[in-house]
Amino acid sequence: MPSPRPIRHPLMIVPTYNERGNLPELVSRIPAVDSLDLLFIDDASRDGTPDWIRNLAASRRGVHLLERPAKLGLGTAYITGFKWALERDYDLMFEMDADLSHDPAEIPNFIRKIEEGHDLVIGSRYLDGIRIINWPLGRLMLSQFAAYYTRFWTGLPLTDPTSGFKCFRREALQALNLDRIRSNGYAFQIEMDYYVWRKGFKLAEIPIIFTDRIHGTSKMNPSIVREAVRVIPLLRFTRPK
């Protein structure tokens, strides 16, 4: 495996669907990290989200918007963002939700962990205790069961494999065949973690606090759960992509 390049140019990828009420605060809370660009992937929001992002891009350097014609899902949004970033000179690619559940103040902590030599850093809601605010008990139990289910079938050494707050080093994403990722819901997070790990890259977790959204509605639905139940056992018998 080649030696990692020095970090020069990170990119934060943020999928959006009707998140206009959250974006001003989200952007205001992003710390001043050198050369950090923002890429929003919008799935035909109807609440003015794309217009707000375009106005931001007109006044702030390094803000980009990719618009898609319909609600096409979380996984395909990130794959679109990864491919866009790999065609350019970005060294790190972050994932972060638009709903303020992830605290942008953690971004420097991810970068420090990458600089220690890791290739994928995951923000864990369960490292050193449960760090979730305002989730109902049923949602918490589902999330913890998903973590146990994933470890049982795959051996993936993570406390929070479904976390959507993470940072990839460029080399880890370049090693994957992104066109062969099959998941589109929250199982997408597990699938990406798993293949990076099986490719021999170095994973790490850092503790984060997760706060349930205040504005907008959750994208969780039964079809996302069914997808995860079906896809995760298959990973055990699938060669890294």
N, C-alpha and C positions, 0 to 999 in steps of 0.2 A: 504494500500500500504506500503511495507516495506521501512524502512529508506534507503536512497542511501548509497552505499559503498563509502569510500574515493577514490579519483582519484589517481591511481598509474601507469596506463599503457594505454595510448591512442594509437589509430591506425588511420592512414589516408588511406582511400580507394580511389584509383584513377583509373577509367576505361580508357583504352587506345585503340585507333585504328588509326594507322599511325600518331603518335605524336612524332616521333623521333626528329623533329626540335625544339620542345618545352621543352622536358624533362630536358636537362642540366640546363637551366635557372630556371625551376620550382624547381628542387631539390636544387639548390644553394640558392634559396630565402626562403626555409623553415627554420624557426628560430630554435634555439637550445632549444627545449622543452624536458625536461627530459623524457626518456623512450618512445618517440614518434617513432613508427614503421611505415613503408610504405608498403602498399599492392597494387600492380598494377594488374589489371584484364585486360589482353590483348585479344582482339578478332581477332586473326590471322592477325596482322599487316604485311604489306608487305614492309615496309620502314626501317626495322632494329630495330624497337622499342624493341622487346623482347631481342635481343642480347645486346642492350645498357643497359637494366634493369639487365640482368644477370651479365654483367661486373660491374655494380654498386653494386649489391648484394655481389660480390666477394670481394669488397673493403670496404663496409660499413655495419656495423651491423644493423640488424633490417629491412632489405629490403627483400621483398618477392614478388614472381611473380606467378600468376595463369594464365595459357594459355588455351584459349578456341578454339575450332576448326573452328569457323566461327564468323561472325559479328552477335551476338545474342541479342544486344540491351542493353540500359542503365539500365533499371530496373532489368533485370536478372543478370547483372554484379554486381550491388549493393547487390542484394539478395545473390548471391554467396559469396561476401565479408562479409556480415553480418553473414552468417552461419559459415564461416571460423573463424571469430573473436569470435563468441559466444562459439565455441568449445575450445577456448583458454582463457587466463586470462585478456583480454582487458576490461577496464572500460569505455572507450569512443570510439565511432566510428565516424570518420569524413567522409563526402563526399566532394570531391573537383574535379573540372574539370582539365584536363591535359593541356589545351590550353592557360594558363596564364590569363584567364579572371578573376580568383579569386586570390587575393593577399594572399600568405601564411603568410605574416606578421600579418594577423588578427587572426591567430590560438590562441595566448595567450588570446585574447579578448573573444573568444568562451569559453575557459576553465574557465576564470574568471566568466563568466555568469553562467556556469554550477555549479561552486563552490558556487554561491549565492543560489542554490537550484532548478535550472531549469533542466528539463529532456531532452528537445530538444531545441536547439538554432539554429535559422535560420539567415543567413546573408541576409539582405534585401537591395535591390537596390532602394527601394522607401520610406524607413523610413526617415522622415525629408527632403523630397525632392527627386528628381530623381538623381540617382548616377550612370549613365551609360555613357560610353565613346565609341564613334564611331559606335553606332547602327543607321541604317537607320530608318526614321520615321515610316515606315510600321511595322518593327519588334518591335519597342517600343510600338506602339498602340496595336499590337497583345498581347504583354506581359501584358500590363495594362488591356486590356479587359479580359484576362484570370484570372487575380486577381479579377476583379469585378464579373465575371461569377462564380468563385469559392465561393466567399463570399455570393453571392445571393443564390446559391443552397445548400450550406453546413453550412453557418454561421461561418466558420473557421476564427478566429480573427487574420488574418495575412495580412500585406500589400503586401507580396511577396511570395505567396504559391508555386510558381513554381521555387523558388531559388534552385540551386543545390549545394550551399555551406552551410553546416550545420553540426551539431554535436549532436549525440544521446548518452544519458547515457545508459549503458548496460541494466538496468532494463526496460527501455522503449521498446527496441527491443525484450527482452525476453518475454514481455507480448503479442506480436503479433504472429499470425500464418503467418509466412512469405511465406508459400507455397500457401496461398490464395490471395496474392496480384496480381491483374489482369493486371495492367498497365505495359507497358514496355518503353514508351517514357517519355516525360516531365510530363504527368499526373501521373506517378509514384511518383514524388515528392509530389504532392497534396495528393495522396492516403495515403502515409506514414504519412504526417503531420496530416491528418484527423483522422486516426485511433489512433495515439498516443494521440491526443487531446481528442477523444471520450473515450479513456480508462481512462481518468482522470489525465494524466500526465501534468506537467507544461511546457508551451511553452513560448519562448521569442524570440524577434528579436533584432539584432544589425545592425547598418548601415554599409554597405560595399560599396566600389567602384568597379563596374564591367566594365572591359575593353574588348571590342570585340577582338577575336583572330586575330593575325597577320599571323601566319604560319598555314597551313592546311586549311581544309574546314569545315564549320558548318555541324552538324549532323541533323539540323532541316529540316523537309520535310512535305508535306501535310498530309501524313498518321499519323504523330505525332499529328497534330492539330485535325484531325478527331477523333483520339482515345480520346483526352481530351474532346472534345465536347460531345462524347457519354458516357464516364465513369463518369464525374463529377456529372451530375444530379442523377445518380444511387446511389452515395454515400449517398445521403440524406435518402434513403430508405434501407440502408444496415447496419446491426448491426456490431459493431466493431469486427475485426478479432482477 
